[in-house]
């Protein structure tokens, strides 16, 4: 008996050591492990830095911008001609736009407008996509078939072409028509992704256990299947935000966005001023285009890094 007791005591001490080691390491949950790998991932750091700077500029635009974005300055207007648009001068680091307004201030306020359009378009598309995907994945049957065929039709069309079609159907192009068009384009992406994740959850152990215990189907869907299926959708939302910015900028560039020339928005600045006056002052196109590319790149880098960090196959 003493040998058996000694062996049991040795195993008990080993288990206690493992528990203590795990506690000292801070746990091994997927979220914490993903967070640690994100902090060590140069791609995530670069993408996160770009996004943080973009958010700071957008949120605090009235404090960061040196001037009112719609104010016309006499010192800039007097130098405006058909073939000349003033460049950098004292108090106006990026010079003037074609109407004698401070171009740097309009670029800064353009970040706020781009953030507003991108966030709303992504959130609306996410909510509608989650609703359709959850219904399709939870109910199944002919409802699932109907919803998925509808999303297949939408995915069969190029996203930008579909957005252009939706905006063209509106009686008058506004900022909200752009937001709704970009949101609708992203709905089938979220719907199919969530539906696939929920179908994978149907045969999982915790769902089968909940059914065996007699948990109501509605509670199984809302408390077990849906929460465990949202991770991939949230990661996709980060990537979709970059696409939403590009699509909104493309619509504005094509003249289908907000017609208000006083509103500072990068896509509108690129399409209305940048192309029209490209030979006179190409910087009017370079700066908005560069800003759109950099911000979209930041969200893409961070989204890909989060996807890799949350992938269980990448855990070591």
DOVODO-749551 format. One record per residue (C-alpha): residue in one letter; x, y negated, z. Coordinates in Angstrom, 1 decimal. Each point is the difference from the previous one (the first is absolute). Layout:
REM residues N
   r        x        y        z
   A        X        Y        Z
...
//
This chain:
REM residues 316
   r        x        y        z
   X      0.0      0.0      0.0
   X      2.8     -2.4      0.8
   X      1.4      0.4     -3.6
   X     -3.5     -0.7     -1.5
   X     -0.4     -3.0      2.3
   X      3.4     -1.3     -0.9
   X     -0.8      0.3     -3.7
   X     -3.3     -1.8      0.5
   X      1.7     -2.7      2.0
   X      2.6     -0.5     -2.8
   X     -2.8     -0.3     -2.6
   X     -1.9     -2.4      2.1
   X      3.1     -2.2      0.4
   X      0.7      0.1     -3.8
   X     -3.6     -1.1     -0.7
   X      0.3     -2.8      2.5
   X      3.3     -1.1     -1.6
   X     -1.7      0.0     -3.5
   X     -2.9     -2.0      1.3
   X      2.3     -2.6      1.7
   X      2.1     -0.2     -3.2
   X     -3.1     -0.6     -2.1
   X     -1.2     -2.7      2.5
   X      3.4     -1.7     -0.1
   X     -0.1      0.0     -3.8
   X     -3.3     -1.8      0.1
   X     -2.2      2.7     -1.5
   X     -0.1      1.6     -3.4
   X     -3.3     -1.3     -1.3
   X     -0.3     -0.7     -3.8
   X     -0.6     -3.7      0.5
   X      3.0     -0.6      2.3
   X      2.2      2.1     -2.2
   X     -1.1     -1.9     -3.1
   X      0.6     -3.3      1.8
   X      3.5      1.0      0.8
   X      0.8      1.0     -3.5
   X     -1.5     -3.2     -1.4
   X      2.3     -2.0      2.2
   X      3.0      1.9     -1.5
   X     -1.3     -0.2     -3.6
   X      1.6     -2.9     -1.9
   X     -2.9      0.1     -2.5
   X     -2.5     -0.6      2.8
   X      2.1     -2.7      1.5
   X      0.3     -1.9     -3.3
   X     -3.7      0.4     -0.8
   X     -1.0     -1.0      3.6
   X      2.3     -3.1     -0.1
   X     -1.6     -1.2     -3.3
   X     -3.5      0.5      1.4
   X      0.7     -1.7      3.3
   X      1.5     -3.1     -1.8
   X     -3.0      0.0     -2.4
   X     -2.5      0.1      2.9
   X      1.8     -2.8      1.8
   X      0.0     -2.2     -3.0
   X     -3.6      0.8     -0.8
   X     -1.4     -0.4      3.5
   X      2.0     -3.1      0.9
   X     -0.2     -1.6     -3.4
   X     -1.3     -3.4      1.3
   X      3.0     -0.2      2.4
   X      2.6      1.3     -2.5
   X     -1.0     -1.9     -3.1
   X      1.5     -3.5     -0.2
   X     -3.0     -1.6     -1.7
   X     -3.7      0.4     -0.8
   X     -0.2      2.4     -3.0
   X     -2.7     -2.1     -1.8
   X      1.6     -3.4      0.6
   X      1.4     -1.8     -3.0
   X      3.2     -2.0      0.6
   X      0.6     -3.3     -1.9
   X      3.8      0.7     -0.1
   X     -0.7      3.3     -1.8
   X     -2.8     -1.3     -2.3
   X      2.1     -2.9     -1.3
   X      2.5      2.5     -1.5
   X     -2.6      2.2     -1.5
   X     -0.1      0.1     -3.8
   X     -1.1      2.4     -2.7
   X      3.5      1.5     -0.2
   X      1.2     -0.6      3.6
   X     -1.0      1.3      3.4
   X      2.2     -1.2      2.9
   X      2.2      2.6      1.6
   X      1.5      0.0      3.5
   X      0.1     -3.4      1.6
   X      0.4     -1.3      3.6
   X     -3.0      1.1      2.0
   X     -1.2      2.4     -2.8
   X      2.5      2.9     -0.1
   X     -1.8      1.8     -2.8
   X     -1.0     -3.1     -1.9
   X     -3.5     -0.7     -1.4
   X     -2.7      1.9     -1.7
   X     -1.7     -1.4     -3.2
   X     -2.3     -2.2      2.1
   X      2.6     -1.6      2.2
   X     -0.6      2.2      3.1
   X      2.8      1.5      2.1
   X      0.7      3.4     -1.5
   X      1.7      1.4      3.2
   X     -3.1     -0.7      2.1
   X     -2.2      1.6     -2.6
   X      2.2      3.1      0.0
   X     -0.3      0.2      3.8
   X     -3.8     -0.4      0.0
   X     -0.1      2.5     -2.8
   X      1.3      2.6      2.4
   X     -3.1     -0.6      2.2
   X     -2.3      0.3     -2.9
   X      1.7      3.2     -1.3
   X     -0.2      1.5      3.5
   X     -3.7     -0.8      0.2
   X     -0.9      1.6     -3.3
   X      2.2      3.0      0.5
   X     -1.3      0.7      3.6
   X     -3.7     -0.4     -0.9
   X      0.3      2.1     -3.2
   X      1.8      2.8      1.8
   X     -2.3      0.0      2.9
   X     -3.2      0.0     -2.1
   X      1.4      2.8     -2.2
   X      1.1      1.9      3.1
   X     -3.3     -0.2      1.7
   X     -2.0      1.0     -3.0
   X      2.4      2.8     -0.9
   X      0.0      1.4      3.5
   X     -3.8      0.0      0.0
   X     -0.2      1.9     -3.3
   X      2.8      2.3      0.9
   X     -1.4      0.9      3.4
   X     -3.4      0.7     -1.4
   X      1.4      2.2     -2.7
   X      2.4      1.9      2.3
   X     -2.5      0.5      2.8
   X     -3.2      0.8     -1.9
   X      1.3      1.8     -3.1
   X     -2.4      1.6     -2.5
   X     -1.6     -2.1     -2.7
   X      0.7     -3.2      1.8
   X      3.8      0.7      0.0
   X     -0.2      0.9     -3.8
   X     -1.9     -3.2     -0.7
   X      2.4     -2.3      1.9
   X      3.1      1.7     -1.5
   X     -1.3     -0.2     -3.6
   X     -0.7     -3.7      0.6
   X      3.5     -0.6      1.3
   X      1.4      2.1     -2.9
   X     -1.7     -2.4     -2.5
   X      1.5     -3.0      1.8
   X      3.5      1.6      0.1
   X     -0.2      0.8     -3.7
   X      0.1     -3.8     -0.8
   X      3.3     -2.0      0.5
   X     -0.3     -1.9      3.2
   X      0.7     -3.4     -1.5
   X     -2.4      0.6     -2.9
   X     -2.7      0.9      2.4
   X      0.7     -3.1      2.1
   X     -0.2     -2.2     -3.1
   X     -3.3      1.6     -1.0
   X     -1.5     -0.6      3.5
   X      1.1     -3.6      0.1
   X     -1.2     -0.6     -3.6
   X     -3.5      1.2      1.1
   X     -0.3     -2.8      2.5
   X     -1.8     -3.1     -1.1
   X      2.8     -2.2      1.3
   X      3.5      1.0      1.0
   X      0.8     -0.9      3.6
   X      2.4      1.1      2.7
   X     -2.5      2.5      1.3
   X     -0.5      1.6     -3.4
   X      3.7      0.8      0.0
   X     -0.1      1.4      3.5
   X     -3.0      2.2     -0.7
   X      1.4      1.2     -3.4
   X      3.3      1.0      1.6
   X     -1.7      1.7      2.9
   X     -2.3      2.1     -2.2
   X      3.0      1.2     -2.0
   X      1.6      1.4      3.1
   X     -3.1      1.7      1.4
   X      0.4      3.3     -1.9
   X      3.6      0.3      1.1
   X     -0.9     -0.1      3.7
   X     -3.1      2.1     -0.5
   X      1.8      2.9     -1.7
   X      2.9     -0.1      2.5
   X     -2.3      0.1      3.1
   X     -2.2      2.7     -1.5
   X      3.0      2.2     -0.7
   X      1.3     -0.5      3.5
   X     -3.4      0.8      1.5
   X     -0.3      3.2     -2.0
   X      3.4      1.0      1.3
   X     -1.3     -0.6      3.6
   X     -3.0      2.3     -0.4
   X      2.1      3.1      0.5
   X      2.2     -1.3      2.7
   X      0.1      1.7      3.4
   X     -1.4     -3.0      2.0
   X     -3.0     -0.3     -2.3
   X     -0.7      3.8      0.1
   X      0.3     -0.1      3.8
   X     -2.4     -2.9      0.2
   X     -2.5      1.9     -2.2
   X      0.3      3.1      2.2
   X     -0.7     -2.1      3.1
   X     -3.2     -1.2     -1.6
   X      1.0     -3.7     -0.6
   X     -2.4     -1.8     -2.2
   X      1.1     -0.4     -3.7
   X     -0.2     -3.8      0.3
   X      2.3      0.0      2.9
   X      2.4      2.3     -1.7
   X      0.2     -2.3     -2.9
   X      0.3     -3.3      2.0
   X      2.3      1.3      2.8
   X      2.1      2.6     -1.6
   X      0.1      0.0     -3.8
   X     -0.2     -3.7     -0.8
   X      2.6     -1.3      2.5
   X      2.5      2.7     -1.0
   X     -0.5     -0.8     -3.7
   X      0.6     -3.8      0.2
   X      3.8      0.0      0.2
   X      0.5      0.5     -3.7
   X     -2.7     -2.5     -0.8
   X      1.6     -2.7      2.2
   X      3.4      0.6     -1.6
   X     -1.6     -0.3     -3.4
   X     -1.5     -3.3      1.0
   X      3.5     -1.4      0.5
   X      0.9      1.0     -3.6
   X     -3.3     -1.2     -1.3
   X      0.5     -3.4      1.4
   X      3.0     -0.5     -2.3
   X     -2.2      1.1     -3.0
   X     -2.8     -2.3      1.1
   X      2.4     -3.0      0.0
   X      1.2      0.9     -3.5
   X     -3.5      0.6     -1.4
   X     -1.3     -3.3      1.5
   X      3.0     -1.8     -1.4
   X     -0.6      1.6     -3.4
   X     -3.6     -1.1     -0.1
   X      0.9     -3.6      0.9
   X      2.8      0.1     -2.6
   X     -2.5      1.0     -2.7
   X     -2.3     -2.8      1.0
   X     -2.6      2.2      1.7
   X      0.8     -1.1      3.6
   X     -1.0     -3.1      2.0
   X     -0.4     -2.9     -2.4
   X      0.7     -2.6      2.7
   X      3.4     -1.5     -1.0
   X      0.4     -1.5      3.5
   X      0.1      3.4      1.6
   X      3.6      1.2      0.4
   X      0.2      3.6     -1.0
   X      3.0      1.7     -1.5
   X     -1.7      1.7     -2.8
   X     -1.9     -3.2     -0.9
   X      3.2     -2.0      0.1
   X      1.7      2.5     -2.2
   X     -2.8      0.1     -2.6
   X     -1.1     -3.6     -0.1
   X      3.2     -2.0      0.5
   X      2.8      2.5     -0.5
   X     -0.9      1.3     -3.4
   X     -1.3     -3.3     -1.4
   X      3.1     -2.0      1.0
   X      2.5      2.8     -0.3
   X      2.2     -1.7     -2.6
   X     -0.1     -3.3      2.0
   X      0.7      1.4      3.4
   X      0.3      3.8      0.3
   X      0.4     -0.1      3.8
   X     -3.8     -0.5      0.2
   X     -0.3      3.6     -1.2
   X      3.2      1.4      1.6
   X     -0.8     -0.8      3.6
   X     -3.6      1.4      0.1
   X      1.0      3.1     -1.9
   X      2.9      0.6      2.3
   X     -2.2     -0.5      3.1
   X     -2.6      2.5     -1.3
   X      2.7      2.6     -0.8
   X      1.8     -0.3      3.3
   X     -3.1      0.2      2.2
   X     -1.4      3.0     -2.0
   X      3.4      1.6      0.3
   X      0.0     -0.5      3.8
   X     -3.4      1.7      0.4
   X      1.0      2.8     -2.3
   X      3.2      0.7      1.8
   X     -1.6      0.0      3.4
   X     -2.9      2.2     -1.2
   X      2.3      2.6     -1.5
   X      2.1      0.0      3.2
   X     -3.1      0.5      2.2
   X     -1.1      2.8     -2.3
   X      3.3      1.8      0.3
   X      0.2     -0.6      3.8
   X     -3.5      1.5      0.6
   X      0.6      3.0     -2.3
   X      0.4      3.0      2.4
   X      2.3      1.6     -2.6
   X      2.6     -2.7      0.6
   X      0.1      0.5      3.8
   X      3.2      1.3      1.3
//
